Amino acid sequence: MKKPLHVPAEALEAVTPVVLAARIKKSSKYYGQGAAERPADDGFPVFIKSDPMGYVVQGGPGGQYRLADVELWALRGTQWILIKA
């Protein structure tokens, strides 16, 4: 088992909270999920949560996804930055 990450509290004082979003990959079997309500290529807000089955990306039309099924984006100021393709 990996040792838990430790970040000193004083290092977190200058950190800005991050807004995360995801978009389902075209290669995923979940692509097109929820397309009746929104375009299939639209992103959606998410958060990350530990999951024993690997569905760590929480949110969107299906409710939960594996990292392999989505592109993960972070909002920095007014610009979206791709974290994981």
Backbone bond lengths (Angstrom), bond angles and torsions (degrees), N, CA, C in turn:
res aa  C-N    CA-C-N  psi(-1)  N-CA   C-N-CA  omega(-1)  CA-C   N-CA-C  phi
1 M - - - 1.440 - - 1.523 109.14 -
2 K 1.324 116.13 136.93 1.455 120.92 -179.46 1.520 110.75 -72.59
3 K 1.322 114.80 146.88 1.461 120.88 175.77 1.535 108.17 -70.11
4 P 1.337 118.14 135.33 1.471 120.25 178.99 1.528 111.27 -60.38
5 L 1.302 116.09 145.25 1.462 122.48 178.15 1.515 109.59 -69.52
6 H 1.332 116.06 136.45 1.467 120.78 175.30 1.519 108.32 -120.95
7 V 1.318 115.97 125.85 1.460 122.35 174.20 1.517 106.31 -123.78
8 P 1.345 117.58 121.09 1.463 119.60 -179.29 1.528 111.59 -59.00
9 A 1.332 116.22 142.35 1.464 122.05 -177.39 1.519 112.09 -55.61
10 E 1.339 117.45 -39.05 1.471 119.95 -178.85 1.528 111.75 -65.48
11 A 1.310 117.77 -25.80 1.470 120.83 177.66 1.527 110.96 -73.72
12 L 1.314 117.13 -23.67 1.465 121.46 -178.09 1.526 113.08 -86.36
13 E 1.326 117.74 -12.85 1.461 120.77 -175.60 1.525 113.28 -60.21
14 A 1.322 118.06 -35.08 1.464 121.42 -177.14 1.526 112.84 -95.26
15 V 1.310 116.95 6.10 1.465 121.10 -176.46 1.523 110.39 -85.52
16 T 1.322 115.24 135.91 1.451 121.78 175.90 1.521 108.98 -93.36
17 P 1.332 118.59 135.48 1.469 119.32 176.67 1.532 110.74 -57.90
18 V 1.310 115.58 148.19 1.461 121.61 -176.84 1.520 110.26 -105.77
19 V 1.330 115.92 136.02 1.459 121.84 173.32 1.524 106.58 -96.17
20 L 1.327 117.02 126.60 1.462 121.98 179.96 1.523 110.66 -109.48
21 A 1.316 115.04 146.42 1.456 121.69 174.45 1.525 108.04 -141.79
22 A 1.307 115.74 159.22 1.459 121.07 179.35 1.522 109.50 -136.19
23 R 1.323 114.02 158.05 1.463 121.36 173.04 1.525 106.16 -135.66
24 I 1.309 116.62 132.58 1.463 120.61 -179.05 1.527 109.12 -69.35
25 K 1.332 115.73 130.90 1.468 120.95 179.93 1.524 110.63 -68.26
26 K 1.323 115.39 146.82 1.473 119.82 177.26 1.516 110.83 -63.41
27 S 1.327 117.64 -25.90 1.464 121.74 -179.75 1.533 112.76 -80.08
28 S 1.331 117.64 -9.03 1.462 121.56 -178.48 1.529 111.11 -80.70
29 K 1.317 115.53 146.15 1.474 119.53 175.48 1.526 111.01 -66.89
30 Y 1.339 117.30 -13.45 1.461 121.81 179.57 1.525 113.03 -91.65
31 Y 1.334 117.34 -2.77 1.468 120.37 -179.36 1.532 109.26 -58.50
32 G 1.314 115.83 134.47 1.455 121.07 -179.28 1.519 113.16 92.23
33 Q 1.338 116.66 -7.39 1.462 120.87 179.24 1.526 109.42 -62.32
34 G 1.289 117.67 127.96 1.454 122.25 -179.49 1.514 113.62 78.38
35 A 1.342 117.88 11.77 1.466 121.93 -175.65 1.525 113.13 -65.71
36 A 1.308 117.62 -16.86 1.469 119.63 177.49 1.528 110.74 -68.48
37 E 1.337 116.84 -30.71 1.465 121.39 -178.68 1.522 113.30 -92.34
38 R 1.345 117.20 -21.64 1.462 121.10 -175.18 1.532 109.14 -156.77
39 P 1.333 117.75 159.10 1.466 119.47 175.90 1.534 110.72 -60.55
40 A 1.319 116.56 143.35 1.464 121.92 -176.41 1.526 112.89 -60.86
41 D 1.328 118.23 -26.60 1.469 120.78 -178.74 1.523 113.72 -89.19
42 D 1.328 118.56 -1.42 1.464 120.83 179.13 1.523 110.85 -70.73
43 G 1.336 114.47 148.10 1.449 120.30 174.76 1.520 110.73 -89.29
44 F 1.332 116.10 174.59 1.451 122.19 179.67 1.527 108.79 -151.30
45 P 1.334 117.09 149.86 1.465 120.06 -179.88 1.529 111.07 -67.63
46 V 1.332 115.59 142.86 1.464 121.11 -179.56 1.530 110.31 -140.50
47 F 1.318 114.75 168.72 1.456 121.81 167.32 1.524 107.26 -138.52
48 I 1.321 116.22 163.26 1.464 121.50 -176.79 1.525 108.68 -105.62
49 K 1.319 115.46 133.89 1.461 121.37 -178.90 1.527 108.43 -142.93
50 S 1.295 116.45 137.60 1.464 120.82 177.52 1.526 109.61 -59.56
51 D 1.338 116.07 137.90 1.459 120.79 178.86 1.525 108.26 -147.71
52 P 1.328 118.62 125.14 1.466 121.08 -177.75 1.529 113.48 -62.42
53 M 1.332 117.42 -22.24 1.458 120.80 179.81 1.532 112.08 -92.09
54 G 1.339 117.51 -2.23 1.453 121.09 176.94 1.518 115.36 92.85
55 Y 1.317 117.96 2.28 1.468 121.28 179.87 1.533 108.78 -87.98
56 V 1.331 115.52 71.51 1.464 121.39 -172.12 1.524 113.83 -85.13
57 V 1.323 118.10 -18.92 1.466 121.55 179.49 1.525 107.61 -89.25
58 Q 1.317 116.22 114.47 1.460 121.82 -174.61 1.524 110.46 -108.22
59 G 1.332 116.89 129.10 1.452 122.82 178.89 1.518 111.15 130.14
60 G 1.313 115.93 -179.66 1.460 120.83 177.65 1.507 113.39 82.94
61 P 1.329 116.30 -176.63 1.466 121.19 -173.44 1.527 114.24 -64.31
62 G 1.324 117.43 -30.42 1.462 120.13 -179.89 1.519 113.12 -93.83
63 G 1.314 116.45 -11.04 1.458 120.86 177.46 1.506 115.34 91.53
64 Q 1.343 117.57 -36.02 1.464 120.93 -179.58 1.522 110.39 -157.96
65 Y 1.339 114.68 146.69 1.467 120.50 -176.98 1.520 110.08 -144.91
66 R 1.321 115.72 157.64 1.463 121.81 170.54 1.532 107.86 -84.26
67 L 1.318 117.60 154.15 1.463 120.84 177.38 1.523 111.25 -58.19
68 A 1.319 117.51 -30.53 1.466 121.23 -179.39 1.526 112.12 -66.25
69 D 1.336 118.03 -19.80 1.466 121.57 -175.82 1.520 114.63 -95.55
70 V 1.338 117.58 -7.43 1.462 119.42 -175.21 1.524 112.70 -133.95
71 E 1.325 114.42 158.02 1.459 121.72 163.80 1.525 104.62 -90.28
72 L 1.319 117.75 137.23 1.463 121.30 -179.77 1.526 108.54 -111.31
73 W 1.328 116.04 129.42 1.467 123.26 -175.91 1.523 110.00 -123.54
74 A 1.346 116.15 151.63 1.463 122.45 174.99 1.521 108.57 -126.99
75 L 1.315 115.83 142.51 1.464 121.30 178.58 1.522 108.86 -93.20
76 R 1.325 115.90 121.52 1.464 122.43 176.56 1.519 107.14 -118.71
77 G 1.317 116.30 105.66 1.457 119.45 -174.56 1.508 109.13 68.00
78 T 1.341 115.91 -112.17 1.463 120.75 178.22 1.531 111.55 -114.85
79 Q 1.338 117.00 9.83 1.467 121.32 -175.51 1.526 110.73 -114.80
80 W 1.343 115.92 132.45 1.461 121.23 174.20 1.520 108.99 -84.32
81 I 1.350 116.46 131.73 1.457 122.82 179.99 1.519 108.54 -117.62
82 L 1.324 115.83 128.65 1.461 121.04 179.40 1.529 108.88 -74.18
83 I 1.318 116.80 120.43 1.464 122.20 178.97 1.518 110.61 -90.82
84 K 1.325 115.86 -44.77 1.465 121.55 -177.35 1.515 109.72 -144.05
85 A 1.333 115.06 121.07 1.470 119.54 179.92 1.508 110.44 -86.31
